[in-house]
Amino acid sequence: MARLCSSQKFSPDSLCGQRGPRQRGGPRVPTRAFPRIYGARPPPVHDDPRHDAVGNLMSALEGAGRGLTTSGDGRAAIMAAVETLEGLGAESVTTGEDLSSRWRLLWTTEKETLFILRNARWFGTEAGDVYQIIDVGEGRLQNVITFPPTGSFVVDSSIEVVDDKRVAFEFKTACLKVPGMQLPVPPYGKGWFDTVYVDDDIRVAKDSRNDTLIVARDGPPEMFET
């Protein structure tokens, strides 16, 4: 994620509903609904290549465990689907208000995030959903790892749009909350991420540390309390 993301869950039809992916500035594409966010690729029903590319990505994410249980072959399939979507989104502006949302983690290569997900038991808990919350208008980003029922690790950052694809960020504050403890963590660092593909439902980003992030739109950009 951009260093290190209440939770709405997808219903079987909620990822793409009764329509296909729509990029910023692109038309809606009528399709059958994807069976689930991690469901099998649906049969092609139109000629828009984005539909097949997103379907390939969803299929490749099956069993990947947000990056924790991705095999070598699985990673290769995911990255191939990412490259295809990046090519399809090459001419799109991805740093407008469409970027503002609460995004739920589907998959990442970011080592710090995966380390916390894998070792949450050290804090006497298990990791829940992970979010990246972006509010372009407010110039704000949060990365959030939840520890149900009430714990979280929240990193606040400022953001600035650099160009049609790139957003720069700088960490401001961080706080770890687990049962019986609330611990401010000194934030450090800054960087950037490029949103290489975004539609009504998913976003794919690459960042200054050569990590890849795949997230699903999960609601408005409502920040977590810190």
N, C-alpha and C positions, 0 to 999 in steps of 0.2 A: 504494500500500500504506500501512499505517499509518506513513507517511513513510519513507519512502524515497521467496524466501522461499524407497553408499548410496541412491539415488533409485529408488523403485518406479515402474514404468511400468504404465499401464493396458493390459490385454488388451482385445480387442474387446468382451468382455462385462462388463468389470469396473466400468464407471462405474455402471450400474444393474443389472447382472447380470440375473437373471430376475425382477426386481421393479421397481416404479416408485419414484420419489422418496418418501421418508417424512420429513415434518417432525416436529420434536420434539412429542410428544404426539399425533401423527396416526397413522393405520393404514398399514401397508404396502399398496401397491397393485400387484397382480400385473400384469405387462406383459411384452411381448417386450423383449429387450435392445436398447439403442441400439447401432447398428453400431459406432460408435467415439465417443470423447469429442468429436471434431469431425465426427462422421458425420451423414448425412442424417437428417431427422426421420422417425421410424418411423410406421407407420400407427396411428391411434388404435384402442385395443383396450378402452378403458373410459372412464368418464365423469369421472374425476378431472381437474380443470382444470390441476393442477400438472404432470401428465405432458405435456400439450400445451405448457404455458408453458416447461418446461425444454427440450423438443424444439425449440421456436422459438428459444430462446437458443442452443442448441448449433448450430443451422443458421446463425444470424446470426454466430457466431464463426468460421465457416469462412473461411480466408484473411485473418483479422484480424491475424495475427502478434503476438499478445499485446498489441496496441495500436499496433504499429509500422507496420502496413500497412493500417490501417482506413480505408476510404473514408468520405466524408460520408454516403452512403446506408447503408453498413454500420454506422456509429456510430448512426445513427437507429434502425436495426432492433434493434441490441443494447440501446439505452436503452429502447426500447419494451418489449422482453422483460423487462428489469430492472424497469420500472414495474409490469408485470403480476405478476411474482413478488413484488414488494414488497407489492402489494395482497393477494395470496393469503397472505402471511406476516404480515399486520398484527397478528393476534391471538396470534401465537406468542411464546413466551419463547426467545430465541436466545443468551442469555449463560450457559447452564448448562454442564454437562460435555460436552455435544455439541459445544461450541465448541472444546474441547481436541483438537488434531490437528496434524499437519503438512499444510499446505495448499499446493498447487502452483498457481502463477499460470497462468491462462488468458487474462486480459485486464485491462488497467488503463488509466486516464487519467492516472495519476500521472507527472508530467513528469520527476522525478529518476530514477525507475526506468527509464523509457523512454530517457532520455539515456544512462544507463550501458549498457543493452542495445544501443543503437545505436552506441556509441563504445568498446566493450570492446577493440577493436583497438589503442587507444592504450596499453593495458597489455600488448600483445604476445599477446593471447589472444582468445577469443570467449566470449560469455556462454552459459551453459548454463541449467539449470532455475533458477527463482526460487521461493522458498518464503516463506511466513509460518507460523511455528510458534507455537502458542498453548497455554499450559498454565494453565488457569483456577485450578486448585488451588494452583499454585506462584506465581501472580501474575506470570507471565513471558511475554514475547513476543520472538521473534526475526524479523527480516527478513533474508533471505539471498539474495544473487545469487551463483550458482556460476560459476566459470571453470575448466572441466575442463582437465586432470584433477585438479588439487589446489588451485586457487585459489578464493577466495571474498571477498565483502564482507558482513560480518555486523554487524548493528546490534541490540544488546540493549536491551530496554526493560522497565520494570515496568508492570504493568497492574492496574486496579481496576474491578470491575463496578459500574456506576452504576445501571442499571435493567434492565428486561427486554430491552432492545435495545442499550444503549450500554455501551461499555468505554472508560475513559480510559487513556492511556498516557503515559509519560515516558521519553525516551531516557536510557540509562545509559552504555553504552560502544559503540564502533564500531571495527572493524579491517578493513583491506584486506590480503589476502594474494594475491599474484601471483608468478609465477616469479621467484625471486631477491630478493623484497622482502616484508616484513611491516611495515605502517604503521598505527599507532594513529591514529584519526581522532577529534578532539574531537566528541562528540555534542552536539546541542542541540535544544531544543524539546520540546513536549508537545502533546497533542491528544486526540481521541476518534474512535472509529468506531462506527457502528451496523450491526449485522448484520441486514439487512432481510429476508433469506431464508436458511435453511439446511435441508438434508436430509441423508440418509446419504452423499451424493456431492458436492454442490456447496454453495458459500456465496457470497452476494452482500453486499457491504458498501459503505456510503457514509461519508465521513469529514468532519472539521472543515474541510478545505480543499476541500470539494465535489468530491472525486474518487470514482470508482467502482472497485471491485475485484471480480473474479470469479475464484474459485479452486476447485480440485477437491481433495477429501480424498485424502491420499496416504500415510497411515500414522499411527502414534502420535506424540505430541508430543516427539520426541527432539531435543534441542537440538544444534546444531553446536558444536564446540570453537572457542574463540577464544584 
